[in-house]
Amino acid sequence: MPSSKVALVERRNNVTEFILLGLTQNPQLQTLLFPVLLFTYLITIVGNLLISVTIFISPTLGSPMYFFLSCLSFIDGFYSTSIAPKMMFDLISKKNTISFNGCMTQLFTEHFFGAAEIILLIAMAYDRYVAICKPLHYSTIMSRTLCNFLVGMAGILGFIHGGIQLLFIIQLPFCGPNVIDHFMCDLIPLLELACTDTHILGPFIAANSGSLCLLIFSMLVISYVIILLSLRTYSSEGHHKALSTCASHVTVVILFFVPCSFLYLRPMTSFPADKAVTVFCTLITPMLNPLIYTLRNAEVKNIMKKLWDKMIKTSDK
């Protein structure tokens, strides 16, 4: 390659690291936020781990619904871990930088686990549809093979989605500046730093996430409309039980898709609320998920109570 072309490539890709401005530049607010976010993150990890372990070791929680719930908790834990530790470290660190490769890795893992989670929510909705609308065929349709396939597809499609986002971003030239007004590497902040015209490519990249949010949310809405229509033939007791079964799942869907839609179904420009919405989506929602499912599920609460009593008796011996 001629020396002039080599120099051009180096000039167009001379960014080796990015500077993250973080959640806030206020030192007092940073000191206040660190313990709050650390506590939230620990609750997130412990809560999701507790659900996963409880379902894994309890034979009575072997139904597809609980299998999907354990997978959701597993994904939530990794989703938060891909972002929260770096965000908290930057609150107490004087050098808030991330390498180019580290930035691309964070971008991939964030979209990988985020996409896998929303696709898994489709599998959970389908499980509720079969349980309510086709109860006599539930055990036949929702076999272990199908459940494993649905979870596997969530992982594969999540990997493809994250890979597409990474391939789009990594080919963009970054020649400076390298300051990201955010606490993480995401599509819009990186597109704003690219040394090229992103008016055409930017919306196309964002549409990969925005269209996924819109498509999955539309499918979930349709599935629950069908479920509600089918409940007209149920008795009042059966109607209440079916609604209670779906309430937790609908709550989780709303908590995830409202911030997701705000972040990606919009013009490609940064908004002041982006940081707060991202914190809610990546840290608060994964923390609330185990609470929502356990507080509304007597069976899970009873199993956890028995396991806790058993652990206490074992430790007393």
C-alpha positions as CSV (number, residue, x, y, z in Angstrom):
1,M,0.0,0.0,0.0
2,P,1.4,3.5,-0.9
3,S,2.7,5.5,2.1
4,S,0.1,8.2,1.4
5,K,-2.8,5.7,1.7
6,V,-1.3,4.3,4.9
7,A,-1.1,7.8,6.4
8,L,-4.7,8.4,5.4
9,V,-5.9,5.2,7.1
10,E,-3.9,6.0,10.3
11,R,-5.3,9.6,10.3
12,R,-8.9,8.3,9.9
13,N,-8.5,5.7,12.7
14,N,-6.1,7.2,15.2
15,V,-8.4,6.8,18.2
16,T,-7.1,4.0,20.5
17,E,-9.3,4.9,23.5
18,F,-12.4,6.9,24.4
19,I,-12.9,9.2,27.4
20,L,-16.2,8.6,29.2
21,L,-17.7,11.6,30.9
22,G,-19.8,9.3,33.0
23,L,-23.1,9.9,34.8
24,T,-22.1,13.2,36.1
25,Q,-19.1,15.5,36.5
26,N,-20.2,16.7,40.0
27,P,-17.8,15.2,42.6
28,Q,-20.4,15.3,45.4
29,L,-23.0,13.7,43.3
30,Q,-20.5,11.0,42.2
31,T,-19.8,10.2,45.9
32,L,-23.5,9.9,46.5
33,L,-24.3,7.8,43.5
34,F,-21.5,5.2,44.0
35,P,-22.9,3.4,47.1
36,V,-26.5,3.7,45.7
37,L,-25.5,2.0,42.4
38,L,-23.3,-0.5,44.1
39,F,-26.1,-1.6,46.4
40,T,-28.5,-1.8,43.4
41,Y,-26.0,-3.8,41.4
42,L,-25.5,-6.3,44.3
43,I,-29.2,-6.7,44.8
44,T,-29.5,-7.3,41.0
45,I,-26.9,-10.0,41.0
46,V,-28.0,-11.7,44.3
47,G,-31.7,-11.6,43.4
48,N,-31.2,-13.1,39.9
49,L,-28.7,-15.6,41.1
50,L,-31.1,-16.7,43.9
51,I,-33.9,-17.3,41.4
52,S,-31.7,-19.2,39.0
53,V,-30.3,-21.5,41.8
54,T,-33.7,-22.0,43.4
55,I,-35.3,-23.1,40.2
56,F,-32.3,-25.2,39.3
57,I,-32.3,-27.2,42.5
58,S,-36.1,-27.5,43.1
59,P,-37.8,-30.3,41.2
60,T,-41.2,-28.7,41.9
61,L,-40.2,-25.7,39.8
62,G,-39.4,-27.8,36.7
63,S,-42.1,-26.4,34.4
64,P,-41.2,-24.5,31.2
65,M,-42.4,-21.2,32.9
66,Y,-39.8,-21.5,35.6
67,F,-37.1,-22.7,33.1
68,F,-37.6,-19.5,31.1
69,L,-37.6,-17.5,34.3
70,S,-34.2,-18.9,35.3
71,C,-32.8,-18.1,31.9
72,L,-34.2,-14.6,32.1
73,S,-32.5,-14.1,35.5
74,F,-29.2,-15.5,34.1
75,I,-29.3,-13.0,31.2
76,D,-30.3,-10.1,33.4
77,G,-27.2,-10.7,35.6
78,F,-24.9,-10.7,32.6
79,Y,-26.6,-7.7,31.0
80,S,-26.1,-5.6,34.1
81,T,-22.5,-6.8,34.5
82,S,-21.6,-5.8,31.0
83,I,-22.2,-2.1,32.0
84,A,-22.6,-1.5,35.7
85,P,-19.1,-2.3,37.0
86,K,-17.4,0.0,34.6
87,M,-19.9,2.7,35.3
88,M,-19.4,2.5,39.1
89,F,-15.6,2.3,38.7
90,D,-15.6,5.6,36.7
91,L,-17.5,7.3,39.5
92,I,-14.5,6.9,41.8
93,S,-11.7,6.9,39.2
94,K,-9.8,10.0,38.1
95,K,-9.1,8.5,34.6
96,N,-12.4,7.5,33.0
97,T,-11.1,5.9,29.8
98,I,-11.9,2.8,27.9
99,S,-9.8,1.2,25.1
100,F,-11.2,1.0,21.6
101,N,-11.4,-2.8,21.8
102,G,-13.0,-2.5,25.2
103,C,-15.6,-0.1,23.9
104,M,-16.4,-2.4,21.0
105,T,-16.7,-5.4,23.4
106,Q,-19.1,-3.5,25.7
107,L,-21.2,-2.5,22.7
108,F,-21.4,-6.1,21.5
109,T,-22.2,-7.6,25.0
110,E,-24.8,-4.9,25.7
111,H,-26.7,-5.6,22.5
112,F,-26.2,-9.3,22.7
113,F,-27.7,-9.8,26.1
114,G,-30.4,-7.1,25.5
115,A,-31.6,-8.7,22.3
116,A,-31.4,-12.2,23.8
117,E,-33.6,-11.0,26.7
118,I,-36.4,-9.5,24.5
119,I,-36.4,-12.5,22.3
120,L,-36.7,-14.7,25.4
121,L,-39.7,-12.7,26.5
122,I,-41.4,-13.9,23.3
123,A,-40.8,-17.5,24.3
124,M,-42.3,-16.7,27.8
125,A,-45.3,-15.1,26.1
126,Y,-45.8,-18.2,23.9
127,D,-45.5,-20.4,27.0
128,R,-48.3,-18.4,28.7
129,Y,-50.4,-18.6,25.5
130,V,-50.2,-22.4,25.3
131,A,-50.8,-22.7,29.1
132,I,-54.0,-20.6,29.0
133,C,-55.4,-21.2,25.5
134,K,-54.4,-24.9,25.0
135,P,-54.1,-26.3,28.6
136,L,-54.8,-29.9,27.6
137,H,-51.9,-29.9,25.1
138,Y,-49.5,-27.9,27.2
139,S,-47.2,-30.7,28.3
140,T,-47.0,-32.0,24.8
141,I,-46.4,-28.7,23.0
142,M,-44.0,-27.2,25.6
143,S,-41.6,-30.1,25.7
144,R,-38.0,-29.8,27.1
145,T,-36.7,-30.0,23.5
146,L,-38.8,-27.0,22.4
147,C,-37.9,-25.0,25.5
148,N,-34.2,-25.6,24.9
149,F,-34.6,-24.7,21.2
150,L,-36.4,-21.4,22.1
151,V,-33.6,-20.5,24.6
152,G,-31.0,-21.5,22.1
153,M,-32.6,-19.3,19.4
154,A,-32.7,-16.4,21.8
155,G,-29.0,-16.7,22.3
156,I,-28.2,-17.2,18.6
157,L,-30.4,-14.2,17.5
158,G,-29.0,-12.1,20.2
159,F,-25.5,-12.9,19.1
160,I,-26.4,-12.1,15.5
161,H,-27.9,-8.8,16.5
162,G,-24.9,-7.8,18.6
163,G,-22.6,-8.9,15.8
164,I,-24.4,-6.7,13.2
165,Q,-24.2,-3.6,15.5
166,L,-20.5,-4.3,16.1
167,L,-19.7,-4.7,12.3
168,F,-21.5,-1.5,11.5
169,I,-19.7,0.6,14.2
170,I,-16.2,-1.0,14.0
171,Q,-15.9,0.0,10.3
172,L,-16.5,3.7,11.0
173,P,-13.4,5.9,11.0
174,F,-12.7,7.6,14.4
175,C,-10.1,10.3,14.1
176,G,-11.0,12.5,17.1
177,P,-12.4,13.9,19.2
178,N,-12.7,10.8,21.5
179,V,-14.9,12.2,24.3
180,I,-18.2,10.3,24.9
181,D,-20.8,12.2,26.9
182,H,-22.1,9.0,28.5
183,F,-21.0,6.3,30.9
184,M,-20.9,3.5,28.3
185,C,-20.3,2.9,24.6
186,D,-23.5,2.8,22.7
187,L,-24.7,3.5,19.2
188,I,-25.7,7.2,19.3
189,P,-22.6,8.5,21.2
190,L,-20.3,6.6,18.9
191,L,-22.1,7.7,15.7
192,E,-21.6,11.3,16.8
193,L,-17.8,10.8,17.0
194,A,-17.4,9.1,13.7
195,C,-15.3,11.1,11.1
196,T,-17.8,10.5,8.3
197,D,-21.3,11.4,7.3
198,T,-23.7,9.2,9.2
199,H,-27.0,10.7,8.1
200,I,-27.7,7.6,6.0
201,L,-25.8,4.9,7.9
202,G,-26.9,6.2,11.4
203,P,-30.6,5.6,11.0
204,F,-29.9,2.2,9.4
205,I,-27.7,1.1,12.3
206,A,-30.3,2.4,14.9
207,A,-33.1,0.7,13.0
208,N,-31.5,-2.7,13.8
209,S,-32.2,-2.1,17.5
210,G,-35.4,0.1,17.0
211,S,-37.0,-2.4,14.6
212,L,-36.2,-5.3,17.0
213,C,-37.9,-3.4,19.9
214,L,-40.9,-2.5,17.8
215,L,-41.3,-6.0,16.2
216,I,-41.0,-7.9,19.5
217,F,-43.2,-5.5,21.4
218,S,-45.9,-5.8,18.7
219,M,-45.7,-9.6,18.8
220,L,-46.1,-9.5,22.6
221,V,-49.1,-7.1,22.4
222,I,-50.8,-9.4,19.9
223,S,-50.1,-12.5,22.0
224,Y,-51.6,-11.0,25.1
225,V,-54.6,-9.7,23.2
226,I,-55.3,-13.2,22.0
227,I,-54.9,-14.5,25.6
228,L,-57.4,-11.9,26.9
229,L,-59.9,-12.7,24.2
230,S,-59.6,-16.4,25.1
231,L,-60.3,-15.7,28.7
232,R,-63.9,-14.8,28.0
233,T,-64.8,-18.5,28.1
234,Y,-63.2,-18.9,31.5
235,S,-65.0,-18.8,34.9
236,S,-64.3,-15.8,37.1
237,E,-61.9,-17.8,39.2
238,G,-60.0,-19.1,36.2
239,H,-60.1,-15.7,34.6
240,H,-58.5,-14.2,37.8
241,K,-55.8,-17.0,38.0
242,A,-54.9,-16.6,34.3
243,L,-54.6,-12.8,34.6
244,S,-52.5,-13.2,37.7
245,T,-50.2,-15.6,35.9
246,C,-49.6,-13.1,33.1
247,A,-49.4,-9.9,35.2
248,S,-45.7,-10.4,36.2
249,H,-44.7,-11.0,32.6
250,V,-46.6,-8.0,31.3
251,T,-45.0,-5.8,34.0
252,V,-41.5,-6.9,33.0
253,V,-42.3,-6.3,29.3
254,I,-43.4,-2.7,30.0
255,L,-40.3,-2.0,32.2
256,F,-38.0,-3.2,29.4
257,F,-39.7,-1.9,26.3
258,V,-40.6,1.6,27.4
259,P,-36.9,2.7,27.9
260,C,-35.8,0.6,24.9
261,S,-38.2,2.4,22.7
262,F,-37.1,5.8,24.0
263,L,-33.4,5.0,23.3
264,Y,-33.8,3.5,19.8
265,L,-37.1,4.5,18.2
266,R,-36.1,8.2,17.6
267,P,-33.8,10.5,15.6
268,M,-30.1,9.8,15.9
269,T,-29.2,12.5,18.5
270,S,-28.3,12.5,22.2
271,F,-30.9,13.6,24.7
272,P,-30.3,14.8,28.3
273,A,-32.4,12.0,29.6
274,D,-30.4,9.3,27.9
275,K,-28.1,8.5,30.8
276,A,-31.0,8.2,33.3
277,V,-33.0,6.0,31.0
278,T,-30.0,3.8,30.3
279,V,-29.4,3.3,34.0
280,F,-33.1,2.3,34.4
281,C,-32.9,-0.1,31.5
282,T,-29.6,-1.8,32.4
283,L,-29.6,-1.7,36.2
284,I,-33.0,-1.0,37.7
285,T,-35.1,-3.2,35.4
286,P,-32.9,-6.3,36.0
287,M,-33.0,-5.6,39.7
288,L,-36.9,-5.4,39.7
289,N,-37.4,-8.5,37.6
290,P,-36.7,-11.1,40.3
291,L,-38.7,-9.0,42.8
292,I,-41.7,-8.9,40.4
293,Y,-41.7,-12.6,39.8
294,T,-41.1,-13.7,43.4
295,L,-43.5,-11.3,45.1
296,R,-46.4,-12.3,42.8
297,N,-45.6,-16.0,42.8
298,A,-46.5,-17.9,46.0
299,E,-44.9,-21.1,44.8
300,V,-41.5,-19.5,44.3
301,K,-41.8,-17.7,47.7
302,N,-42.6,-21.0,49.4
303,I,-39.7,-22.8,47.8
304,M,-37.3,-20.0,48.8
305,K,-38.6,-20.0,52.3
306,K,-38.0,-23.7,52.6
307,L,-34.5,-23.5,51.2
308,W,-33.7,-20.6,53.6
309,D,-35.0,-22.6,56.6
310,K,-33.0,-25.6,55.5
311,M,-29.8,-23.5,55.2
312,I,-30.4,-22.0,58.7
313,K,-30.9,-25.5,60.2
314,T,-27.8,-26.8,58.5
315,S,-25.7,-23.8,59.7
316,D,-27.0,-24.3,63.3
317,K,-25.8,-27.9,63.4
